Amino acid sequence: MLKRLPGLLPVRADWHAARRNPGRDLLAGLIVAVVALPLALAFGVSSGLGAQAGLVTAIVAGALAAVLGGSNLQVSGPTGAMTVVLVPIVAHYGTGGVLMVGLMAGLVLVIAAALRAGRYARYLPTPVIEGFTAGIAVVIALQQVPAALGVTGAHGDKVWKVAADALARYVEHPRAAPLIMALAVAALMVAGARVRPAIPFSLVGIVGATVVAAVWPIDVARIGALPAGLPAPSLGFVDIGSLAALVPSALAVAALAALESLLCASVADGMSVGEKHDPDRELFGQGIANLVVPLFGGVPATAAIARTAVNVRAGGRSRLAALAHAAVLALIVYAAASLVGQIPLAALAGVLLATTIRMVEVGSLRAIARSTRGDGVVLVVTFAVTVVLDLVTAVAVGVGMAIVLALRAISRTSQLEQVPLEAGDHSEQEQRLLAEHIVAYRFDGPLFFAAAHRFLLELTEIADVRVVILRMSRVTTLDATGAQVLGDAITRLEHRGIIVLLSGIRPAHDQVLATLGVAAHLRRDGLIFPGTPAAITHARSLLTPDPIGAERQEPLLRR
């Protein structure tokens, strides 16, 4: 694993694309920064660590992932999906626990990169991805309910319970200003994106809400004072005693960071021409970013699909664009921290409400739901578990269901078919003997745990024959369960006085049988043949009267 790490480090070729048109990349970075600023603030507040944590994450992770990652187009920072995972961690372990989780998740991502685990993300089923994406959108929207209603102190162990508690408190003491502000910002973003998609209406809405709150005496909560600059790096949050308790949360954060980053990279490749990301380097870049971000008090980071899409549409073609985005955000922190602190929290809630609307692709959800019944069930279950329980459980349940349904579909392609015996040059009497007392069955497809027991039932129903030939040449997969079930079927047939012959076993499958000791007596007695004709000839010799070999055949016929 350690030998693979040097291959994950940056190389000079990473910056060849930046030399073609650096001005275009710098402009794209500026545009992305304008879009990223309100999102970074909003996700920082929503996570529970505050607006400063969101800005720190966008700056530090944005720069490190741009330099070390495996994509020329990715833009990284805090995201809504990560916020969903972080909220319960903050509730249970506090700010220090989140920083520890981020540090541990970064280490997990680096190890995953060294193990070349990035390639496996492509196997995640589409219904699972769409289901938890829609679920995340609903959860993020529910997280904004307290801020949009201007309610503080709402509580609950699940986000929907917190939203319900906030709504109950609001009914008791309604306040119109925060709700109107949140809905106005959200409406501006949704409507504006349809009319002028090139204009960053999120920033327009934030600026407008801040000006309104400053000019008129509106009672709305603000972000509050922010330090003019990044905090000094520190490891003061490290608590060795909490490592074991935080491992599940760290694994969940690492899994989400890997999944979202690799999906985002695939989306970016599809939006561009000639781009292809390196999945293992992407995991490495995200891992280093998450190792460093906690030192500055930031939340765990991942690649952001919305910001990456803005980067590509704005003309960004190299890592310089994402690096410029981080630099612009750092400049804002140093030069305009006091102005940023005046932004109303309700306006940030409006930004995220609009973001959740754009996260859901209704057409894609409808198409998947209609494709197959299994895909529809996986989609709905993943969505429901994401909203009701949590994201990690939803992915586990969704993937588990998808695997079971896939195995079920594959097992249905497996067949056990009775096939006619070749007539050859047998006499009429011999051919009649073969037809009456010998039957051949051919396996087609995989013989594995999902299909093996059905084969066992079919084989053991064979009646009125003396010899059964099992043709194995078309078996594509044989696992331990399939081998054991095959052995059980052979034993049951032999207990009924039927001789079993095997033919056409592939070398890899023969090794499985030999390792498990299946059909060892057939191998010893010479009842396993390379091809079906040899097996038929031997079966004929067993049934055709032969005075010379009668003594040798009789034990087999009695078995």
Secondary structure, DSSP 4 states (H G I P E B T S, - for coil): -GGGGGGGS--GGGGTGGGT-HHHHHHHHHHHHHHHHHHHHHHHHHHTS-HHHHHHHHHHHHHHHHHHSS-SS--EE--HHHHHHHHHHHHHHHHHHHHHHHHHHHHHHHHHHHTT-GGGGGGS-HHHHHHHHHHHHHHHHHHTHHHHHT------SSHHHHHHHHHHHHHHS--HHHHHHHHHHHHHHHHHHHH-TTS-HHHHHHHHHHHHHHHTT----B-----SSPPPP--TT--GGGHHHHHHHHHHHHHHHHHHHHHHHHHHHHHSSS----HHHHHHHHHHHHHHGGGGTPPP-EE-HHHHHHHHHTT--SHHHHHHHHHHHHHHHHHHHHHHTTSBHHHHHHHHHHHHHHH--HHHHHHHHHH-HHHHHHHHHHHHHHHHT-HHHHHHHHHHHHHHHHHHHHHHH-EEEEEPPP-TT--HHHHHHHHHHEEEEEEEEEESHHHHHHHHHHHTT--S-SEEEEE-TTEEEE-HHHHHHHHHHHHHHHHTT-EEEEE---HHHHHHHHHHTTTHHHHHTT-EESSHHHHHHHHHHHHS--TTTHHHHHHHHH-
